[in-house]
Amino acid sequence: MRKLEIIKNVGSSWFSLGVNILVGIFLSPFILHRLGDTAYGIWILIFSITGYYGLFDLGIRSSVVRYVSKFSATGESDRLNLMVNTSLWSYTIIGVVVLIITLAGDAAVESLFRIPSEFLVTARWLFLIVGTSVAVGFPLGVFGGILEGLQKFYFLNITNVIGSLLRALLVVIALRHGYGLLMLAVITVVVPMLISILRFAIVLRLLPLQFHWRYFNRRSLREMASYSSATFLVMIAYKLRFKTDELVIGALLSSAAITYFSIGDRLLDYASEVVSSLAQIFVPMSSQSEARGEIDRLRKMLVLGNRACALIIFPISLMLLILGKSIIEAWVGARYVATSYPVLVVLCIPLTLMLAQGASPRILFGMARHHTLSRIVAIEAVSNLILSVILIRPYGIIGDALGTAIPLTATALGFFPRHLCRLLEMRLIRFLREAYLLPAALCTPLVPLLFWLRHRFAAHNYLQLAWQLLIVCAVYGGGLLLTLRMGNLWKTGELAPVSATGNPVNASADPAGP
């Protein structure tokens, strides 16, 4: 049954992601060419600003996922009900605070960023609409977290597909009828709110929850705060790591420059979403394994989870690096290739190193052992911001990309593999070999094939590009199928724990204990 649940969760996640990517591939150039570089840059900028409102989450959503999965595994329904109500009322208070900040900060948009005068009024209204929707979205977001904690990702994904298709349809209709940024904002914020209400109805059918202010519980609040404090620091670091680029570019260069940066960055976002749609299942899975004391299962989860992430991201990154110019040309047009492709190259390699370890941070969160992670990524994030500001002056948007890439590489290579192996008492070399040797071997034939396709059959439109990608996927898929039939795809070697001296230790010992 557990395997069936995993297949349903991962399969529906990839289906939802495929729909989202197809919608994004179609909508992004459609919106860009209808609005123009400047208006599209403002669109990206405002959503980047309001994206920082996510920090007011304070790590509560991750606590919801953690404790819903834990209490459902241990059968503590009363504590689960108290925790859900406590998080819901906490989010309601946060939503009110965010709404007040939005109303008070509306005028700052004009003074902080280089927005042309003819777009100032539109930019301020855009900020108000999006900020208000984020405020309302805080309490409504609890129900998505509950579905994650219950490992009912397929409900999340079905609603995501409905929302994506509805949003795409309404955006196309609005732009074709001459509406602009404000109507797009209304569509973009109203549709997710409707989807959240649908998730609320689904949760009520799955859990016998009761909602009342008297269920706000101090013990649950303290328990959530203990877990979410480190999560909150990780959230801040994530925003500084990946969401400051548009703000730095908007403040030091121009709104139009954001557009050129975002094209290369958005392609990598799609790649990240492919891995994240798989890796997200490891938070509730590892939480339940930790609650039951299944440490051997956590070790296997680390190896096979990261192997699965590498099997996904390695071929995608190779295609982006080698065929990236053709992809950008077919997607948004040839005039964006010269400036956006270098951004793609600079960010692609370090992001690949990080995404190939996509299961590692999720396992840390599931085990509630993410405090060291929070400190490391905080240092990385501050370094990212400082380097981006320093390098953007001499090197433009490439300098901003380098500011992100350098610290990200240090974290991916210097922290994650060593820390997880130390925590779960595994040999580093064995972990690297078990997790990454097979994905690397399967991708080796793709390198000459991709270079051959690029030089002999350069793609300039979607059809030509689709044939290239189909050939590459067929070769890679054939290798996967052959490996699967041989029984090696999900096979692992000896994962028995070792002590710090390299000697075997009792496999039943709990390395996560005191």
N, C-alpha and C positions, 0 to 999 in steps of 0.2 A: 504493500500500500504506500510505503514511504517513497519507493521509486516512482510509482504512478503519480504521486503528488509532485515530485520534483519535475517529472516530464511535463505535467500540466502547467506548472508554474513557469518553467523555463520556456516551454513551447509558446505559451500565451504571451510571455514577455517579449520574445523575439518577433512574434506576429505583431504585437502592439508597436514595437520599435520599428519594424519594417514599414508599417503604415505611417508612423510619425516621420521617418526619414523620407519616404516618398512624398508625403505632404510638404515637408520642409524643402526638399529639392525643387518641388514645383512652386511653392509659395514664395520662397526667398527671392529668386530672380523676378518673379511676377510683381511682388511688392516693390523691389528695388527699382525696376524700370518704370513702374507707375508713379512712384513717389520722387525718384531722383536721389542722387548721392547724399545731398545735405539732409533732406527730410528723413531718409532711411537711417542716416547716422544719428539723428535726433531720436528716432524710434529706439535704436539700440542703446543710446545713452540713457534715456529715461528708464528703460527697463533695467539697465545696469545699476542706476542709482537706487531704485526701489527694491532691487534685488538684495541690497544690504539690510532691508527690513527683516530679512530672514534671520538676522542675528538675534532679533527679539524672541525667536523660538526658544533660546536659552537651553537648547538640547532636550526640550520636553518631548518632541516627537520620537527621538531615539529612545527615550525612557519608555514611551508608550509601547514601541515595538519590543523592547527588551522585556518588560514586565508582563505584557500580554502573553508573549511566548512562554515566559517562565511560569506564570500563574496558571495558564491553561495546561501546561505540562504537569504541574503538581496538583491540579484540581482545586486551587484556592479561589473559588468564584467570588467570595465576599471581598477579598483583597483586590481582585481584578475590578470589581464594580467601583470600589472606593478610588482606585487609581485612575480609572477612566473619568470619573466625575471630577476628581481633583485636577487632572490635566485640562478638562474642558473649561472649568471655571478659571483656571490660571490663564488659558488662552484668551478667554473673553476679556479679562483685564488687560492683557497685552494688546489685544485688538483695539481697545479704546485708547490706549497710550499711543499706538501707531497712528491712529486717526488724528489725534491732536497734533502729533509731530508733522504729519502731512499738511494740515491746515496752516501750521505755523511756518513751515519751511518752504512753502510754495514760492515765495519771492526770491529765495536764494538761488533758484535755477538761473535767473537772469544774470546774477553777479558772478557766479562761480565758473560758468562755461562759455565758450566762444560760440554763441548761437546767433545767427543773423537776425536782425531786427524784425524782419517780416515773419519770422517763425516764433517769436518770443511768446505771444499770447497762446498760440497752439501748444507750445512746449509746456507752459504752466498748466493749462487745462489737462494735458496728457499726464502730467505729474499727479494732479489731483485725482483723476480717474483711476490710474493704476495704483496709487497709494491707498485709496479707499478700498479697492478690491483686495489688496493684500491684508488690510486690517480685518476685513470680514472673513478672509480665508483662514485666519489663524484657528478660531474654534472649529470651523468646518473641516480643517485638515486632520483633526483627531481620528476621524473615522477611516481615513486612508491608512493611518498608522496602526489602527486595530486590525484591519485586514492583513497588513504585513505581518503583524505579530502572530496572527492565526495561520500564517502561511497560505492565505487565500489570495495569492498574487493574481490568479486568473480573473477574479472579480475586479481587481484594480485595473488589469490590462483590458478587459472588455469595456469598462467605462472609459478608459483612456482612448480606445479606438473610436468609440462613439463621439467623444469630445473633439478629437482631432479632425474627424471627417466633417462634423457639424461646423467647427470653426473654419475649416478650409472653404466650405461651401459659402458661408456667410461673408468671408473676406473677399472672395472672388466676386460675389454679387455686389458688394459694397463698392469695390474699386471700379468695377465696370459701369456703375451708375454714377461715378464721379465723386464719391465720398473720399475723404482723406484720412489723416492720422487719427483724428478723434473717434471716428466711427470704428476704425480698426481697433482702437483701444477698448471701446465699449464691447466689441465682439470678443476680444481676447480675454477680457476679465469676466464677462457674464457667463460664458460657456463653462469655464472651470467651476464656477460657483454652482451651476446647475448639476454638474457631475458630482460635486461633493454632497449635494442633497441626495442624489441617487445612492451614493455609497452609505450615507446615513441609514437609508431604508434597508439596504442589504445587511448592515451590521445588526439592526434590530431583529432581523429574521435569524441571525446566527447566534446571538447572545441574549440571554434574559437580563438585560441591563435596565436599571432604573435611574432616572435623572432628577436630581433635586440639589438645591444649594447645601442642604444639611449633610450631604455625602462628601462635601469638601473635607478632607481628612489631613491633619497635620503630620501624622506618621507617614502617610503616602507622599506628602509633599517633601518631607525630609529625605525619604528614600529616593525619590526622583531627583532631588537636588544633588544628592551624593553621587549619583550616576551621571547626571547631565552637566555637572560643572566642567569635567574634562571634555565632554562632548561640545559644550559651548565654546571652549578654547579652540577645538578642532574646526568648528564652524567659522570662527573669526579668521583662522589661518586659511581656510579654504577660500573665503571671500577675498582675502589679500592675495592669495596665490593665483586665482583664476579670474576674478571679477574686477580687479583694479585696472586692468589694461585699458579698457574703454574710457575709464575716468581719467587716467593719466594722459592718454592721447587727446581726449576732449579738452583737458585743461591746458596742455602744453603745445598741442598741434592744432587740430581743427576737427569739426564734426565730420567732414568728408573723409579724413584720414581714418576715422573709426570704421567706415565702410570697408576700406581696403584691408584693414587688419582683420575685421570680423569674418571676411570670406575664408581666409586660410584657417582661422581659429574655429569657425563653425564646422568645417569638414572634420576637424579633430574632435569636436564635440559629438558629432554623430558616431565616430569610432568609440569614444568614451561611453556613450549611451549603450552601445552594443555589449560592451563588457559589463557595465553596471547592471544591465537588465538580467545578466546571469549572476553576478556577484552578490546582488542584494539578498538572495535566498540564504546566504551563509550567516546572516545576523541571527534570525530566529533559529536556524538549525544549530548553530554553535551555542546559542543561549540554552537551548533545551539539552544539548549534550553536556554542557558544563553543569547544568542543574542536576543531571542524573549521574555525574561523575564519570562520563565516558571519554576519558582522556585519549585512549588509543584512537577512538573515532575522530577526535579533534586533529590528531596528527595526520590521519589519512585525509581528512577534509582539507587540511592545509596543502598537501601535495597535489591531490586531484583537483581541488578548486583552482589553484594557480596554474596547473597544467591546462585546464579548460580555458582559463582566461588567456593564456599564451596561444593556445590553438586558434583563438578568435582574433587576437590583436596582431599577431605576427604577420599573417598574410594581408590583413587590411593595411597595416603600416607600409609594407612593401609596395602595395598598389598605390598608396598615396604618395610615397616618395618618388617612385619611378614614373608613374602615369599622372602625377599631380597636375602638371601643366595642361594636359588634355582634359582632365576632370574639371578644372576651373574654367577652361575655355568653353566646354560644352555646357557647363552649369550657368555661368553668369556672363560670359563673353570674353573675347581675347584681350580686351584692353585692361582687364584686371590681373592678367597672368603675371606680368613683370613685377608688380608690387606685392601681390598676395601669395605667390608660390614660395618666395623666400621665407615668409612668416611660417608657412606650412612646414617647410624643411627644418627650420630652427626648433620648432616646438614638437615635431613628430617623434624624434628619437627619445628625448627624456620622457615624454608622455607614454611611449611604448614601454619603456622600462618600468614605469609606475603601474600601468594598466595590466602588465603581465603578472603583477602581484595583487590583482584586484581582490582576491579572497582574503589576503592577510589583514588589512584593516577591519574588514567585516567580522573576522573571527575575533579580533581584539575587542571590538564593540560587543559582540555576543557574549564573550567571557567576562565583560566588565573589567578588562585589563588594558584600557586605552589611555591611561594617564601619562605614561611615557610618550606615547604617540602624540598627545596633545602638545607637550613641550617641544618635541622635535619639529612638528609642522608649524608651530608658532615661530620658532627661530627661522625656519625656511621662508615663511610668509613675509616676515619683516625684511629679510635679506632680499626677497623678490621685489618688494616695493622700493627699497633703497636703490637697488641696481637698475630697476626700470627707469626711475627718475634720473639717475646719473647717465644712463646710456641712451636715452631717447633724444637728448639734444644733439649729440654728434652723429647718431646712426638712425634717427627717425623711428618708424614702427618696428624695424628690425632690432634696434636697441632695446625696445620694450619687450620684444619676444625673447631676446637673450637674457634680460633680467628675470624672466620667468624660468627659462630653461636651465640656467646654471644651478640654482639651489634645488630645483626639482630633481636633477640628476644626482646631486649629492645625497638627497634623502632616499631615492630609489636604490642606489647602490650601497650606501653606507649604513642605512638604518634597518629597513624592513627585513631583508633575509636574515641578518644576524640576530635581530631582536626576536623574531618569531622562533627561530631555531633554538635560541637560548631559553625562551619561555617554555617551549614544549620539549626541550631536551632532545634535540635532534642534531645530527652532524650536518654542518652547513653544506659541505661538498655533496653529500648524499641527497640532501634536499634539492640542491640546484640540478643535479643530474636527473633525479626522478621527475622533477617538475618541468624542466625545460629542454632536455636533450631531444625528446621525441618531437615537440613542436618545431624546434630548430631544424631537425632533419627533414621533416615534411615540407618545410618552406624552402629548403635549399634549391630544388629544381625550379622554383618560381622566379628566382633572380635572373638567370639567363633568358627565360621565357619572356619576362616583362621587358627587359632591355630590347629583345628582338622585336616584340610587338611595338614598342615605342619608336624604334628607328625605321622599321619596315612598313608599319601601318599606323602612322600617327592619326589619332582620332581628333575630329573637330566638331562633332555633334553627338547627340545622345545615342543615335543608332550605332555609329562607329564605336563609340565607347562601350556600349552594351555588349557588342560582339567580343571586344577585348576582355572585358570582365567575365563574360561567360566562359571563354576559353580558359582563363586563369582559374576560375572556380571549378571547372570540370577537372582540371589537372589536380588541383589541391583536394577536391572532393574524392577523386579516385584514390589518392593516397590515404585519405582518412578511412574510406571504406575497406581498403586492403588491410590497413592496420587493425581496424575493428574486427574483421573476419579472422585475423591471426590471433586475436585475443590480447593484443598489447596496448590498446588505446587507454584502458582504465586499469591496467595492471601496475602494481607497485612492488618494489623490492622490500627488503627488511626495514621496517620503520620503528624497531624497538628503540626506546629512549637510551641515551647515554649520559653519563655524568660529565662534569666540566673537564675531567681528566681524560675522557674518551672511553671509559670503561662502561660496560652495560649496567643498567640499573633495573630495579623492579618495574616492569611495565605497568603494574597496577598502581604505582605511586602517583600521587596527584601533584604535578609540578606547579599547579596554580594555587596550591595551598599556602598556609602561613610559612 
